[in-house]
Amino acid sequence: MKFSIGPLSPAAFLLFERPRRISFPREVRTKNDLCQRVSHYFFEWDRSTRIRFLDVVRAELGSETTRVYRFMEDRHIRELRDRGFEIGCHSMDHEHMTQLSDDELRADLRQSREVLGGLLGGAPSLFCYPFGNFDARVIEALKREGFACACTTTSGLNDQSTNPFALYRVGVYTGTNFPLFVFRLVGLEARSRQLYKLFKSALARKGLN
């Protein structure tokens, strides 16, 4: 299946001093390919430009959407908490945290913690990095705002030596079945990745890759 895209609306480009066309073909082979290309282009802009651009897109699309996303309501989140799930923050705007200024980073972390804390009746201590993107500055900001740990997007298991602000995770997605979940949970996936890296390194040293 192919997904075709035309040029963006002229209104969108009136936002910028130096308008330019999107630098990818009019046709892409898969939806994933399209999303990756759009995402790469989109994040070349700074935060304020992206927000203004999205405002224009929303205004032009109106209520005409082709897919309905069902988000959890407050009661669903509280129910998960009552069942023993850890509910943590994931930022307010899902930005690359390392690209935010100190003030933007502090405001985002503080607001997300206050909003979720008000919903749950207590401030959360867990954070999950948008895009898995973090550095030492982001970690220090999390500590100052009262967070105790944070998850990355790296697959793997944690032990006592793991940095609490660089926790590994076991991914559960739409296509994750129970055998695959168990395979990941007992650490076989992480071990397989390690063995594969060692194998590739050995081949590289022998000039066979």
C-alpha positions as CSV (number, residue, x, y, z in Angstrom):
1,M,0.0,0.0,0.0
2,K,1.2,3.5,-0.8
3,F,0.4,6.7,1.0
4,S,0.4,9.9,-1.1
5,I,0.9,13.3,0.3
6,G,0.5,16.6,-1.4
7,P,2.2,19.9,-0.6
8,L,1.3,21.6,2.7
9,S,-1.3,24.3,2.7
10,P,0.1,27.8,1.8
11,A,-1.3,29.0,5.1
12,A,1.1,26.8,7.0
13,F,4.1,28.3,5.2
14,L,3.1,31.9,5.8
15,L,4.3,31.2,9.4
16,F,7.9,31.2,8.4
17,E,10.3,33.8,7.1
18,R,12.0,31.3,4.7
19,P,9.3,29.0,3.4
20,R,10.5,25.7,1.9
21,R,9.0,22.5,0.7
22,I,9.1,19.3,2.5
23,S,12.2,17.5,1.4
24,F,10.7,14.0,0.8
25,P,9.0,12.4,-2.2
26,R,5.3,12.7,-2.8
27,E,4.9,9.0,-2.4
28,V,6.2,6.7,0.3
29,R,5.8,3.0,0.5
30,T,4.6,2.5,4.0
31,K,2.8,4.4,6.8
32,N,5.9,4.0,9.0
33,D,8.1,5.5,6.3
34,L,5.8,8.5,6.0
35,C,5.8,9.0,9.8
36,Q,9.6,8.8,10.0
37,R,10.0,11.3,7.2
38,V,7.5,13.8,8.6
39,S,8.9,13.4,12.1
40,H,12.5,14.2,10.9
41,Y,11.3,17.3,9.1
42,F,9.0,18.4,11.9
43,F,11.7,18.3,14.6
44,E,14.1,20.5,12.5
45,W,12.0,23.4,13.8
46,D,12.1,24.9,17.2
47,R,9.3,24.4,19.7
48,S,7.4,27.6,19.1
49,T,7.5,27.1,15.4
50,R,6.1,23.6,15.7
51,I,3.3,24.8,18.0
52,R,2.3,27.5,15.5
53,F,2.4,25.1,12.6
54,L,0.2,22.6,14.5
55,D,-2.3,25.3,15.3
56,V,-2.7,26.1,11.6
57,V,-3.0,22.4,10.7
58,R,-5.7,21.9,13.4
59,A,-7.6,24.9,12.2
60,E,-7.6,23.7,8.6
61,L,-8.5,20.1,9.5
62,G,-11.3,21.0,11.9
63,S,-13.2,18.0,13.1
64,E,-12.5,16.0,9.9
65,T,-10.3,13.2,11.2
66,T,-9.9,9.7,9.8
67,R,-9.1,8.0,13.1
68,V,-10.4,8.3,16.6
69,Y,-8.0,7.9,19.5
70,R,-9.5,6.8,22.8
71,F,-7.6,8.3,25.7
72,M,-8.0,7.1,29.3
73,E,-10.2,9.2,31.5
74,D,-9.3,10.2,35.1
75,R,-11.2,7.3,36.5
76,H,-9.2,4.8,34.4
77,I,-5.9,6.1,35.7
78,R,-7.1,6.0,39.3
79,E,-8.3,2.4,38.7
80,L,-4.9,1.4,37.4
81,R,-3.3,3.0,40.5
82,D,-5.7,1.1,42.8
83,R,-4.8,-2.1,41.1
84,G,-1.1,-1.6,41.9
85,F,0.2,0.0,38.7
86,E,2.9,2.6,39.1
87,I,1.7,5.8,37.4
88,G,4.5,8.2,36.3
89,C,5.0,11.3,34.3
90,H,5.9,11.5,30.6
91,S,6.1,15.3,30.3
92,M,3.4,17.8,29.3
93,D,4.2,18.3,25.6
94,H,6.3,15.2,24.7
95,E,9.4,17.3,23.6
96,H,13.0,16.1,23.3
97,M,13.9,17.1,26.8
98,T,17.6,17.8,26.0
99,Q,16.5,20.4,23.5
100,L,14.5,22.5,26.0
101,S,16.0,25.5,27.8
102,D,16.5,25.3,31.5
103,D,13.4,27.3,32.2
104,E,11.3,25.2,29.7
105,L,12.6,22.0,31.1
106,R,11.8,23.0,34.7
107,A,8.3,24.3,33.8
108,D,7.5,21.1,31.9
109,L,8.6,18.7,34.6
110,R,6.9,20.8,37.4
111,Q,3.6,21.1,35.6
112,S,3.4,17.4,34.6
113,R,4.1,16.4,38.2
114,E,1.6,18.8,39.6
115,V,-1.2,17.8,37.1
116,L,-0.7,14.1,37.7
117,G,-0.2,14.5,41.4
118,G,-3.6,16.4,41.6
119,L,-5.2,13.5,39.8
120,L,-3.7,10.8,41.9
121,G,-3.7,12.5,45.2
122,G,0.1,12.4,45.5
123,A,3.0,13.6,43.4
124,P,4.5,10.8,41.3
125,S,8.1,9.9,41.6
126,L,8.6,8.1,38.3
127,F,9.4,9.7,34.9
128,C,9.7,8.3,31.4
129,Y,11.8,10.2,28.9
130,P,9.9,11.2,25.7
131,F,11.7,9.5,22.8
132,G,14.1,8.1,25.4
133,N,16.1,11.3,25.1
134,F,18.0,12.5,28.2
135,D,21.4,13.7,29.4
136,A,23.0,14.7,32.7
137,R,21.3,18.1,32.7
138,V,17.8,16.5,32.4
139,I,18.6,14.0,35.2
140,E,19.6,16.8,37.5
141,A,16.4,18.7,36.7
142,L,14.4,15.6,37.5
143,K,16.2,15.2,40.9
144,R,15.5,18.9,41.7
145,E,11.8,18.5,40.9
146,G,11.5,15.5,43.3
147,F,11.6,12.5,40.9
148,A,13.3,9.4,42.2
149,C,13.8,7.4,39.0
150,A,13.3,7.5,35.2
151,C,12.8,5.0,32.4
152,T,14.6,5.0,29.1
153,T,13.5,3.3,25.9
154,T,16.3,0.7,26.1
155,S,15.1,-2.9,26.4
156,G,16.6,-4.9,29.2
157,L,16.3,-5.8,32.9
158,N,17.5,-3.8,35.9
159,D,19.5,-4.8,39.0
160,Q,21.1,-3.0,42.0
161,S,23.8,-1.5,39.8
162,T,21.4,0.2,37.3
163,N,21.3,4.0,37.4
164,P,17.8,4.7,38.8
165,F,17.6,7.6,36.2
166,A,18.5,5.3,33.3
167,L,16.2,2.3,33.9
168,Y,15.8,-0.3,31.2
169,R,12.3,-1.5,30.3
170,V,10.4,-4.5,29.0
171,G,8.3,-3.3,26.1
172,V,4.7,-4.5,25.7
173,Y,3.1,-3.4,22.4
174,T,0.1,-4.3,20.4
175,G,1.8,-7.3,18.8
176,T,3.4,-8.6,22.0
177,N,2.1,-12.0,22.8
178,F,2.5,-13.8,26.1
179,P,5.5,-16.1,25.0
180,L,7.3,-13.0,23.7
181,F,6.6,-11.1,26.9
182,V,8.0,-14.0,29.0
183,F,11.1,-14.2,26.7
184,R,11.8,-10.5,27.4
185,L,10.9,-10.7,31.1
186,V,13.4,-13.4,32.0
187,G,16.1,-11.5,30.2
188,L,16.6,-13.7,27.1
189,E,16.0,-10.9,24.7
190,A,18.7,-8.7,26.3
191,R,21.1,-11.6,26.4
192,S,20.4,-12.3,22.8
193,R,21.2,-8.7,21.9
194,Q,24.5,-8.9,23.9
195,L,25.5,-12.1,22.1
196,Y,24.7,-10.6,18.7
197,K,26.8,-7.5,19.5
198,L,29.7,-9.7,20.6
199,F,29.3,-11.8,17.4
200,K,29.4,-8.7,15.2
201,S,32.5,-7.3,17.0
202,A,34.3,-10.6,16.5
203,L,33.5,-10.5,12.8
204,A,34.6,-6.9,12.6
205,R,38.0,-7.7,14.2
206,K,38.5,-10.5,11.6
207,G,37.4,-8.2,8.8
208,L,34.4,-10.5,7.9
209,N,31.6,-8.0,8.3
